[in-house]
């Protein structure tokens, strides 16, 4: 998603100040551009690229910015830009693998008011919301909550309840989901295809802001949430129909070292059948913390095989930020 401020949504798709009961300009000014550079030898460089851009939301007076974690993971430099053109450096404080949230501390004055946090529980399916990227009203989109449901991603990620909005915002990464009171309800994560009645529509998956509060203080003080670290396999698994298929492997990751192959079908975890992608991940996580051995039953070209993957802490594979 290359950054550009020259495009704009059609006027009828943009929220207008007289249509909302809050200071729209002030709320939109809290959304900043996030641009990062990542070393070419970084673990995520081949998948996510070495130059990344998206959005973030100022959530504290001191310039703390909430964004989506994939924008800042392994970043060697971070730049934040406001709607008024102020550009300051940023320091990536944390990327929480469980929620997907990333935190950046602005290293200079942004000169914008922070956006208050609300609760995704306050909005229901069919409610009107705003999805806002950096760039003010031109990049703010009147949207609707299409669904609230579980989401599982192939990168070993599960949300108990994500929000899905439509129409789709083209610069979704780190975009702000605003409710009717102008508070932050979620952060943009993905472009998705959703079934709506008899048709398929494009939308965005949003991570609800509610799951930030219990871990925020730990992220700020420790760089990660407290508690056992989830076991990571480095196995990119997708669900096709009722089958779980290994679509790829993290180079040098635990599953790669255990000789799991792309195309393998995942049948069992520790001798128990996994009923879907989210169930598969949860069965792995229930076995113990990072470092736990994970027995898998696979099918490869019609032949059954059993492998044991010694899981790892995903963070151990990532470059750590340096404060220059």
C-alpha positions in Angstrom: 0.0 0.0 0.0 2.0 3.0 -1.3 1.2 6.2 0.6 -0.6 8.8 -1.4 -2.7 11.8 -0.4 -3.8 12.8 -3.9 -6.8 10.5 -4.2 -10.1 11.0 -2.5 -13.3 9.1 -1.9 -16.3 10.6 -3.7 -18.0 13.2 -1.6 -21.1 11.1 -1.0 -18.9 8.4 0.5 -17.2 10.7 3.0 -18.6 11.5 6.4 -19.7 15.1 6.8 -19.4 17.2 10.0 -23.2 17.8 10.1 -23.9 14.0 10.0 -22.0 13.2 13.2 -22.4 14.3 16.8 -18.7 14.9 17.5 -15.8 17.0 16.2 -15.1 15.1 13.0 -12.0 17.1 12.0 -10.3 16.5 15.4 -11.1 12.8 15.4 -9.7 12.4 11.9 -6.5 14.4 12.8 -5.7 11.7 15.3 -5.1 9.3 12.4 -1.5 9.5 11.2 0.5 7.9 8.5 3.0 5.2 9.5 5.9 4.5 7.2 8.6 2.0 8.1 11.9 0.6 6.7 12.9 -3.0 7.5 16.3 -4.6 6.9 16.6 -6.9 3.9 17.7 -9.8 6.1 14.8 -9.4 8.5 12.8 -12.6 9.0 9.6 -11.0 7.7 11.2 -9.1 4.8 10.3 -11.6 2.1 6.7 -11.8 3.1 5.8 -8.2 4.2 8.5 -6.3 2.3 11.2 -3.9 3.5 9.2 -0.7 3.0 5.7 -0.6 4.6 3.1 2.1 4.9 -0.2 2.4 6.5 -2.0 4.2 9.4 -1.9 4.6 13.1 -4.0 6.3 15.8 -2.7 8.7 18.5 -4.2 7.3 21.7 -2.3 9.3 24.4 -1.2 12.9 24.9 2.4 11.9 24.8 2.2 10.7 21.2 1.6 7.0 21.7 0.3 5.5 18.5 -1.8 2.3 18.1 -1.4 0.6 14.8 -1.5 -2.9 13.3 1.6 -4.9 14.2 2.7 -6.1 10.8 3.6 -2.5 9.8 6.2 -2.2 12.5 7.6 -5.6 13.1 11.4 -5.7 12.7 11.4 -2.0 11.6 14.7 -0.2 11.7 13.1 3.2 11.2 9.6 4.5 11.7 8.1 7.8 10.5 4.8 9.3 11.5 3.1 12.1 9.5 0.0 14.1 10.6 -2.7 15.5 8.4 -1.1 18.9 8.8 2.2 17.7 7.5 4.2 17.3 10.7 6.7 14.5 10.4 8.4 12.9 13.4 10.3 9.7 14.0 8.8 6.9 16.0 10.1 4.0 18.1 8.3 0.6 17.8 7.6 -0.3 21.4 5.7 -3.6 20.9 4.0 -5.9 18.5 1.6 -8.2 20.3 1.3 -11.4 18.3 -1.9 -12.5 20.1 -4.0 -9.4 19.3 -2.1 -8.2 16.2 -1.7 -4.7 17.7 1.5 -2.6 17.4 2.5 0.4 19.5 4.8 3.2 18.4 6.0 6.1 20.5 6.4 9.4 18.7 9.8 10.9 19.3 8.6 14.4 18.8 5.5 16.5 19.1 2.8 15.5 16.8 0.5 18.4 17.8 -2.8 16.5 17.6 -5.3 15.5 20.3 -5.5 11.7 21.1 -8.6 9.8 20.1 -10.6 8.3 23.0 -11.1 4.6 23.0 -14.6 3.1 23.0 -15.8 -0.5 22.9 -16.6 -2.7 19.9 -19.4 -4.1 22.1 -21.2 -0.8 21.6 -21.8 -1.4 17.9 -23.9 -4.1 16.3 -24.3 -5.6 12.9 -25.8 -3.1 10.6 -24.6 -0.1 12.5 -23.1 2.9 10.7 -19.4 3.5 11.4 -16.4 5.4 9.8 -13.2 3.8 8.6 -10.5 6.5 8.5 -7.0 6.5 7.1 -4.5 9.3 7.2 -5.5 12.2 5.1 -8.6 13.7 6.7 -12.1 13.5 5.3 -10.8 12.7 1.8 -9.6 9.3 3.2 -12.5 8.7 5.6 -15.2 6.3 4.4 -18.8 5.9 5.6 -19.1 2.2 6.3 -21.4 -0.4 7.9 -20.7 -3.3 10.3 -21.3 -6.3 8.2 -20.5 -9.0 10.7 -19.0 -9.7 14.1 -17.5 -13.2 14.4 -14.5 -15.4 15.0 -11.5 -15.0 12.7 -8.5 -17.3 12.1 -5.5 -16.4 10.0 -2.9 -18.7 8.5 -0.1 -17.0 10.4 -1.3 -18.8 13.6 -3.7 -16.1 14.7 -7.2 -16.2 16.1 -9.6 -13.5 17.3 -12.7 -14.7 19.3 -14.7 -11.9 17.7 -13.5 -9.6 14.9 -15.4 -6.8 13.2 -16.1 -6.8 9.5 -17.0 -3.6 7.7 -18.1 -2.7 4.2 -17.4 -1.1 1.7 -13.7 -1.8 1.8 -11.2 0.9 2.6 -8.2 0.6 0.1 -5.7 1.7 2.8 -6.9 -0.6 5.6 -3.7 -1.3 7.5 -3.9 0.5 10.8 -7.0 2.5 9.8 -9.3 3.7 12.6 -12.7 2.3 13.1 -14.9 5.1 14.6 -18.2 4.6 16.2 -21.2 7.0 16.4 -19.6 8.9 19.3 -16.3 9.4 17.5 -14.4 7.0 19.7 -12.0 4.3 18.5 -13.6 0.9 18.2 -11.0 -1.0 16.2 -7.9 -1.0 14.0 -7.8 -2.1 10.4 -6.0 -5.4 9.7 -7.1 -7.0 6.4 -9.0 -6.7 3.1 -11.5 -9.6 3.0 -14.2 -11.1 0.8 -17.4 -11.6 2.8 -20.6 -13.4 1.9 -23.6 -11.1 2.3 -26.9 -12.8 1.4 -26.5 -14.1 -2.1 -23.6 -11.9 -3.0 -19.9 -11.6 -2.2 -18.7 -8.2 -1.1 -15.3 -6.8 -0.2 -14.7 -5.4 3.2 -12.2 -4.9 6.0 -11.4 -7.0 9.0 -11.0 -4.9 12.1 -9.3 -5.8 15.4 -11.5 -4.7 18.3 -9.8 -2.1 20.6 -11.4 -3.8 23.6 -8.6 -6.4 23.7 -5.9 -3.8 24.1 -6.8 -2.6 27.6 -5.9 -5.7 29.5 -2.4 -5.8 28.0 -1.6 -2.2 27.4 0.5 -1.6 30.5 2.5 -4.8 30.0 3.2 -3.8 26.4 4.5 -0.4 27.5 6.6 -1.7 30.3 7.7 -5.1 29.1 7.3 -5.0 25.4 4.9 -8.0 25.5 1.9 -9.3 27.4 2.4 -11.2 30.6 1.9 -14.9 30.9 3.0 -18.0 29.0 4.2 -17.4 25.4 2.1 -19.3 22.8 3.9 -22.1 21.0 4.6 -21.1 17.4 5.0 -23.7 14.5 6.0 -21.5 11.6 3.4 -23.4 9.5 1.1 -21.4 7.3 -2.0 -23.5 7.4 -5.2 -22.7 5.4 -8.7 -24.3 5.5 -10.1 -25.6 2.1 -13.5 -27.0 2.7 -13.1 -29.3 5.7 -9.4 -29.9 5.0 -6.5 -28.2 6.7 -3.6 -27.7 4.2 -0.1 -26.6 4.8 0.2 -23.7 2.3 3.8 -22.7 3.2 6.4 -22.7 5.9 8.5 -20.1 7.6 12.1 -20.6 6.5 14.1 -22.3 9.3 11.0 -22.3 11.5 10.0 -25.2 13.8 7.8 -27.0 11.2 10.4 -26.6 8.5 13.0 -28.1 10.8 10.6 -31.0 11.5 10.4 -31.8 7.8 6.7 -30.7 7.4 6.1 -30.0 3.7 3.9 -27.6 1.8 0.8 -29.5 0.6 0.6 -31.7 3.7 -2.8 -32.2 5.1 -3.1 -31.8 8.9 -5.3 -34.5 10.4 -4.6 -34.5 14.1 -2.9 -32.6 16.9 -1.7 -34.9 19.7 -4.0 -37.6 18.4 -7.1 -35.5 18.3 -8.9 -34.4 15.2 -9.0 -30.6 14.5 -12.4 -29.4 13.2 -11.2 -26.2 11.6 -8.4 -23.7 11.5 -9.2 -21.9 14.8 -9.7 -25.3 16.5 -6.3 -26.5 15.2 -4.5 -23.4 16.6 -6.2 -23.6 19.9 -5.4 -27.3 20.3 -1.7 -26.5 19.6 -1.8 -23.6 22.2 -3.4 -25.8 24.8 -0.5 -28.2 24.8 1.8 -25.8 26.6 4.0 -22.7 26.2 6.6 -22.0 23.5 9.1 -24.9 23.4 6.4 -27.5 23.8 6.6 -30.5 21.5 3.6 -30.7 19.2 2.7 -34.1 17.8 1.0 -33.8 14.4 -0.6 -36.5 12.2 -0.2 -35.5 8.5 -1.3 -36.9 5.2 1.2 -36.6 2.3 0.2 -37.9 -1.1 -2.2 -40.3 0.6 0.3 -41.6 3.1 0.0 -41.0 6.8 3.0 -39.6 8.7 3.5 -38.5 12.3 5.9 -35.8 13.1 6.8 -33.9 16.3 7.4 -30.2 16.0 9.3 -28.5 18.8 7.5 -25.2 18.9 9.3 -21.9 19.5 8.7 -18.3 20.5 8.1 -16.4 17.3 9.7 -13.3 18.7 13.1 -15.1 18.9 13.1 -15.1 15.1 12.5 -11.3 14.7 15.0 -8.5 14.7 14.6 -6.2 17.8 14.2 -2.5 17.4 17.2 -0.3 18.2 17.0 3.2 19.6 19.6 5.4 17.9 
